[in-house]
Amino acid sequence: MINGKRQKITRIILYIVLSIGLIACVYPLFFMFVASTRVSGDIFLFPPPITFGDRFFENLKNLQERIPIWSALFNSFKIAIIYTAINLLVCSMAAYSISKFNYKGRNIVFIIIMLTMMLPAHAKLVPLYRMMTALKLSNTHLAIILPDIAGAFGIFLMRQNFHAVPDTLIEAARIDGANEWTIFVKIVMPLMIPALTALGIYMFVAQWTNFTWPLIILNDPEKFTLPVALAQLKADTRIDYGQIMVGAIFAVAPIMAVFLALQKYFISGLTGGAVKE
């Protein structure tokens, strides 16, 4: 009887804590949508407004006049998709080589790759800028895509998942006459769908929200990515928070859509290599 009451109280406390956490996560998004439909001054009202206004399309129209929002949105999509696709291919091939091919020095190669994760991202900015300038790639989208097309985290994640693939399966395919490319593409990679999905979400979000490097390497407003274009709103002398919130919706909506559509693969992909059969 006492244990039953204790469990009930514990459950109630847990629900209260989770509810508070849910509100803390959802309210900023809700306020962003509300603020996008109101005039700029409404954001400072107390208590904060919780009803939608009628200025969303007016704010969107004014936003289009201040920054090239549609070209920035297209640029971000293009860069994020190309970057993600190349990363998935390169990281998968590198990780498969380290995991399944027995050659001298593979562990040293993997350690060196992992050590690059300890290097702060900002420490690479000056060398990268000089390199891209020397290659005449400054102010191009290629300069954003190239520097991280083989990320250490992607190689690590895929290597751990490749470890979970039985070596006997690969050996059986070799005995049947399959070459290495066929084994990789038709046998191993279909087993990696959860891992590829998790890595794809991570890479897409990382590039979609990338701000510092595009800000440094791009100087043509028509080539700006969405985060860089939105930053121009605060660099201007006139700050309109309604317009900023409209832009924030364009920045957040694709990430939410991608994650909600593929969330069932995300956790399984991240933990797929935790246990080896």
N, C-alpha and C positions, 0 to 999 in steps of 0.2 A: 504493500500500500504506500509506504513511505517512498520506496524507489520509484513507483509510478508517478507520484506527485513531483518528485525531484526531476524526473525525465521531462515531465510536462513543463515545469518552470524553465528548465534548460532549453527546451524547444522554443518556448515563447521568447526568451532572451535572444536566442539565435535568430529568430525571425525578425525581431526588432532591430538587431544589429545589421542584418542583411538588408532590411528595408531602408535603413539610414544610408547604407552604402549605395543602394540602388538609386535613391534620390540624389545623392551626391554625384553620381555618374550621369544620370539622365537629365537633371535640371539644367546644367550648362548648355546641353544640346537643345533642350526645349527653349531656353531663353534666347539662344542664337536664332532660332526660327521666328520667335516672337519679335525680336529686335529688328529682323530683316524686313518686317512689314510695318515698321513705325518710323517716325522722324528721329533724327539723331539725338535730340535732347531727351527723348523718352527713356533712354538707357540709364539716365541718372535719377529717375523718379524713385521715390521710396513711399510705400513698398513697390518693388519692381512690378511692371505690368505682366499679367499672365494671359491676356487676351490678344488675339491677332488683330492687326490693323489692316489698312487697305493700300499700303504704299510699296508693296513688294515690287511690282512692275515699274513703278516710278523710280525706285532705288536702283533696279536693274538697268533701266534706261540711262540714268545718270552715271552708273558705274561704267557702262559701255563707252560713254563719252570721255571718261577719264583714263581708262586703261584698255588695251586690246584684250579683253577678257576671253573672247572666243578663240583667238589665235593662241593665247597662253594655255587655255584648256586643251587645245589640240596638241600643242607642243609637249605638254606634260604627259598626255596619253601616249603619244608617239615614243617619247624617250623612255617612259616607264615600261612599255610593252616590249620594245626592242631590247632594252637592258635586261629585263627579266628573262626573255627567251634565250639570249646569248649566255647569261649566267647559268641557267638551268643546264644547258648543253655542256659548257666548259667545266662547270663544277662537277657534273655527273661523270664526265669522262676522266677528269683528274682523280676524283675519289675512287672510281672503279679501278683505275690503274694502281693506286696505292693500296687498295683493299684486297684485290684479287690476283694481281701479278706479283710474283716473287722475284724481285730483282735487288741487286745490291744497292744499299743506300736509300731505300724507299722510306724507312722510318726517319732517317735524317731529313729527307725532303719534307715529310709531314711535320716534323718538329719546327723546321724553318718556316713553313706556312703558318703554323700556329703562333709562332713568335711575332709574326706581323700583326696579329690582333692586339698586341700590347703597345703598338705604336699609335700615339694619339692622331686622330684624323687631321687635326689642324697643323700638325708637324709636317704633313705632306703637301700642304697647299702651295708653298713657294716653289719647291722642286717641280711639282706638277704644272704650275703655271709656266715656268721657264721651259719645260719640256713641250707643252702644247704650243707655246709661242714659236719654239724652234721648228716644230713640225707644221707650222702655219695652220693650226687647228683652233686657234683662239676665236671666240665668237661663233663657234659652231656647236651643234648638238652632239657631234661625234666626240668632242672634247669632254662632254659630260658622261657619255656612255663608256668610253674606253678605260678610264683609270681603274675601275673596280669590276671588270668583267669576269674575274676569277676570285671571288671573295673567299677569305679563309673560313668564315662561318659556314658558307655553302658547302665547301669541300669537307669540312668536319662533319656536318650534318649528314651528307650523302655517304660519307665513308662509314659512319656508324650504322646506317641502314643497309649498306652493302654487306657489312659484316654479318647481318642476320640472314643473308641468302646462303643456303648450304653449298659448300664447295662441291658436294657430290652431284648436285643438279648441273653445275657448269661442266664438270668432268663428263657426265653422261651425254651432254650435248656435244662435247668435243669428240667423244667416241662415235657418236652418230654422224659425224662429218661436218658439223656446223663450224663455220669460221668465227673468229673472235667478234667481228662486227655483228654478225647474225645473233650470236649469243647475247651480246650487249643490248641490241635493239629489240629483238623479238622475245627474249626469254627473261632477262634481268629487269629491263626498264619497266615492263608492265607490272612488275611486283613493287615498283617504287612510286606508284601513283600517289599514295598519301604523303610520302616524303617530298615528292616534287611539288605537290599542291601546297604543303606547308612552306617550303622554301620559296615557291613562287609568290605566295602572299607576302612573305617577309621582304623579298626583293622588290616587289611592286610598291609596297608601302614605303620602304626605305628611299626609293628613287622618287616617288610621288611627293614626298615631304622634303626632299633634298633642297636645301636653301643656300648654304654658304658658298659651295663650289659654283653653282650656276650664277650666283650673284657676282662672283669674281670674274668668271670666264666670259660671260655674255655682256654685250653693251648695246645690242640692237633691241629696242622694245618689241619688235615683231618676233623675235626669237626667244623672248623671256618665257620661262616656265611659270606656272600659276603662282607658286609661293613668291617668286621674285616680283611678278606683276602686282600681286596684292600688297607687297611691301612698299610699293610706290605710293600707295594711298596714305600711308603714315608719313612718308617722306615729304608729301605735299604740305603746303601751308594750311589747307582746309581739310579737316578730318571729319568725315561723315560716317558715323558708326553704323547707320542703317545700310550704307553701301558696303562697308567692311563686312558686315554680317551676311549680306547676300554673297559676297565673294567667298566667305568662309563656308557657306553651304556648298558651293561648287567644289571647294577643296576637300570637304569631309564626306560628301555623299558617295563618291566612287569607292573610297576606302571602306565605308560601312557596307556598301552593296557587295563588294568582293568578299569581305569577311563573312557576312551573313550567308552568302551563297555557298561558301566553301568551308564553313566552320567545322563541319563533321570530319573533315580530313585533317584539320590543322593539328589538333592534339595528337592524333594517331601518328601523324607524320613526324612530329617532334620527338615522340617517345618510341618510334618504331624500332630503333636500334638499341634500345635499352636492354633487351634480353635476346641472346643468341640461341637459336634452336639447336 
